[in-house]
Amino acid sequence: MARKITFPNMGNYQIVFKTLFENLGFEVIPPPKTSKKSVEKGLKHSPEFVCFPFKVCVGNYIQSIEEKGANTIVMLDTQGECRFQYFGRLQQKILDDSGYNISFFTFNAKNALRYLRKLGIFRNSPWRIVRAVWITLWKLKLVELIEDLSWKTRPREQKSGKTGKVMSKYLDILDKTNSLVKLRRLKREIKESFSSIEIDKSRKPLKIGIVGEIYVIAESYVHRDCDVALGNLGAEVHKAVRVSTVIKHFLNPLSKKLFYRQAYPYLKTSVGGHGQDSVAHMLEYAKEGFDGVVHLAPFGCMPEVTVRPILNQISKEKKLPLLSLSLDEQSAEAGIQTRVEAYMDLIKDKKIRN
Amino acid sequence: MPTVGIPKALFYYKHPLMWETFFKELGFEVELSGDTNRKILEEGVKLSESESCLSCKVFNGHISVLLNKKLDYIFIPRYKSLRKGYKSCPKFFALAEIARTIFNNIPPILNPEINFSKERLDKTLYRFGYNLCKSRVKARQVTKIALGKLSSYREELKDQYYQKIKSEKPKIILISHPYNIYDPFINLNIINKLKELGVEVITIDLIPYKEQVFYSGWDFMDEMIAQIREIVTKDIKGAIQFSAFNCGADSILISLVEQEFKKVNIPYMSLIVDEHTGDAGIQTRLEAFVDTLNL
């Protein structure tokens, strides 16, 4: 049976994961874009009180199994402290109990090599593996470049919606490109086309940092396009936790330690997930003179809920306005939009008064 | 003589009596926050983050009660792991920091780290004791007494278990975290209610078990599963899992525990309470559950 690999959605990073497996010689079935339907499917099969990302992931799996015939699921386990460490195992159990015939691979530090062998990755020539990883890293870089540029241009654009169009166009092209030479050319092209968007230079956008849980920050359906809404309201957003930063911290423990040291005055220990990251990033933003911070967390997320009082405290002490949003299947786009608007009004008001 | 306040919630029930004895032997005066009551709960709910779990809210309520007393120190340890290679609930990690942000007038916090992955409990106690009294002999002595108290308490539990297992009445096992089981206010006196219905309640922490690896990750998870595997071989009529609302760990645990009982065909019920749960609702559900067992 040929393997048809699928994985949970994670915003624009989907392109990156897809590339990795495609270049290793697998048939990849990217999950359909997360929608109301996938959330409903996930809700039906998940435990009631588990956090929102779990339900969305299950929905993604079921959609790609039912609609596209995937038979292998790849999931990650970072062996942290929060619920995420049980995601893979519990999801496997749920899918087995529901009668889906799939093989499930939950990668963690201990079983990674064994599982890679089982998947048959080492049948590829070493050169091919290196090339796959290299292309993946390039695409990761370009995806984040596109995001960066879109955050920068969106609050300044003259014709609203232009940035979004350029962004989705280049994400599409990036998805189809599969050669290093072309990727290099694409990088230049992306930069040029973003700078060709007409911008209003007189505008001085507010700088807003987004902290919180990595999945929620990345997946646009889960945070209901909060970053786009902020951009349209005239804020230059910056997302704190990204896949590239996670990889950097993984490869360089010293920088990780130095980074977490910033959070020490408020939080001396990891609280699982990206709890300590949120604190450290918020302090970083305060130092860099940002105008506000938006904290995104799934409802009842163990680490993020734990650090929320600390974030409130930092907000009070550093005079940095904080909007903390809890996201779950009940949260509607209009609700998020309204709160973001009110928040932006408050910050603008504060800036005028000072 | 310096006074130290110990909130009687969350971590207190992980090592009952040990910390009190430890501080008393060191020459501290110990102030316990006492049992949970309506006022503590309300205070805790008001102060805490609204999405936090009920147990954490109650914990903050206990601290607020302690702050009314005259204290030199307040004791909030950092429980990181209670088994080698395992982790505790992440909400236990930052209790001290959260307390510091919520309460402005909090006295200095004594905050030792209990991490079995790094060192054994006796070493942690010894080092913590030495830092407080600066005498090696005394620290060693105090550690020994405190640990002795803990182990004698655990022996008592074991005796209780062997008595209960012999009982003629239908036996029900109550599964929850120790800080829910031993707090009659949080669990709405569930043990007494069950007793009145004529069943023998065996709480899960009584059950002696062998350490095994099932899921790894959280220390209490593998402990509970091991205890459940032990108890299902005995003559058990039913199982009730009890959890506080928005407990992150229980959202995973419930499905795994349920699966254990499904395998052996023992009736299982899960109850979730929050600060609004009424007495009558729980009573009805318990009665219905016990009725089905007798059929």
Interface residues (C-beta under 8 A of the other chain):
Chain A: P47 E48 F49 V50 C51 Q79 E81 C82 R83 Q85 Y86 R89 L90 K93 Y266 L267 K268 T269 S270 V271 G272 G273 G275 F299 G300 C301 M302 P303 V305 T306 V307 R308 P309 I310 N312 Q313 S326
Chain B: S48 E49 E51 S52 R78 K80 K87 C89 P90 K91 F93 A94 E97 I98 T101 I102 E113 Y215 G217 N246 C247 G248 A249 D250 S251 I252 I254 S255 L256 Q259 I272
